[in-house]
Amino acid sequence: MKEELLTILRPYHQEHLLAFWDELDQEEQAHLAEQIKAIDFALITKMYAACCTETNHSQNTLLAEPPVAVRMGASTDVDQRAAEQAGLAALADGTVGVALVAGGQGSRLGFDHPKGMYPIGPISGSTLFDILFGKVIATRSRAKASVPIYLMTSPATHQETLAYLNREQNFGIPAAEIMVFCQGTMPAVDATNGKLLLKSKSSLFLSPDGHGGMLAALNRCEALRDMQRRGIKHLFYFQVDNPLATVCDPALIGHHILARSEYTLQVIAKQAPEDKVGNVVQLEGQTQIIEYSDLPAETANLRNPDGSLKLWAGSIAVHVFDVDFLCRLAVQRDALPIHYARKMVNFVDSDGKICQPIEPNAIKFEQFIFDLLPSASSTITVEVDPAMAFAPLKNGPGEKTDTAEHVQQQLMHFYRQTLRAAGLQVAETARVEIDPRFALTPGLLKNKIAAGSVIKDGTYVH
């Protein structure tokens, strides 16, 4: 077996991966061999060569324009109602599925489990998974139709997520209506020479291939085929760290359908040039997303005559895809470009010792789902109020933004607004929470709680 592996490795000067082969037992050898055989070394060599050629993005980004968008307050009530009705009709027809990206770990939150298991309910202590699955269940009930979930994990979260969902009986989602699959991985390489790094003597250092890995993973696990079999035409995509996401937002789905869009983005208006969100722009005749780290300050600070930001649209990682579009792109080898980042990675050196670098020593590769945008024949961007749809849980205690405390405050503000819109009385500082299974909208709340009722501090409406 060793000679067979060397035949694979020699053309790419990666023989060091077998430096400790003779020290490994049979099981360890089999594991390492399986990892090596799964690597596309020609592609890794090509990616490393490309990342060594620095690209200056700033000249291109100076040409960026704001996207063609449905702005809040700019569209008529009739337009909004038409979009919402189109979305509700699609949901009732059973043509909408959900893609939930849940590969992240809770380590930055001081939580040693998948992030989806983090307890974020301000009163109930419900986890992110519980709240978001509850929104899918409420959508199913409202539409009286199936809304299957395609849940993407990572190697680090897959088994624990499966066990958790099994323990919680999928929070009421029928087993036939959920498919849990794992995103792929890519090896990390030495930044100085492109050699793959060993995590241990018997294992390569592999990291998740980014949220863009969803496209290949959906194809690999035959989720796309499952969608076609079910008659799913539109896939609503969001991430597990945003409990305020309006899951299966009928208006967003409706705008997508009415515009005959293949890829639709939900965005918020940036509050400051340096906001850490992807910038949705029109560039070279196409809708694109420029990462905040790739947008020069000069471009980010451009203003309109009224003083507002020229590049105003911030991505919140909520999208709607046409399933036919995803199927078309999934079979194209180069549908998504590869991005790279220099990171500090512990590795096994030539003496078999674990090295812990003090500065970035490795290159990690990943793909971004929004790089599908230029391949779409038509796109549309739809603005939403962040107070109603965006509360990302990113940081641990003590940080300035996006902590659990911040998210809970945003959730309670949303719940208070929802209760008031339903004609109920609630104090401005009241701690309240609504289980989405009980009522997803103010209209549904009106049918369950008498108008004028007083909602007390500490109330969990469920």
Secondary structure, 3 states (H helix, E strand, C coil): CHHHHHHHHHHHCCHHHHCCHHHCCHHHHHHHHHHHHHCCHHHHHHHHHHHCCCCCCHHHHCCCECCCEECCCCCCHHHHHHHHHHHHHHHHCCCEEEEEECCCECHHHCCCCEHHHCECCCCCCCEHHHHHHHHHHHHHHHHCCCCCEEEEECCCCHHHHHHHHHHCHHHHCCHHHEEEEECCEEECEECCCCCECEEECCEECEEECCCCHHHHHHHHCCHHHHHHHHCCCEEEEEECCCCCCCCCCHHHHHHHHHCCCCEEEEEEECCCCCCCCCEEEEECCEEEEECHHHCCHHHHCCECCCCCECCCEEEEEEEEEEHHHHHHHHCCCCCCCCEEEEECCCEECCCCCEECCCCCCEEEEECCHHHHHHHCCCEEEEECCHHHHCCCCCCCCCCCCCCHHHHHHHHHHHHHHHHHHCCCEECCCCCEEECCCCCCCHHHHHCCCCCCCEECCCEEEC
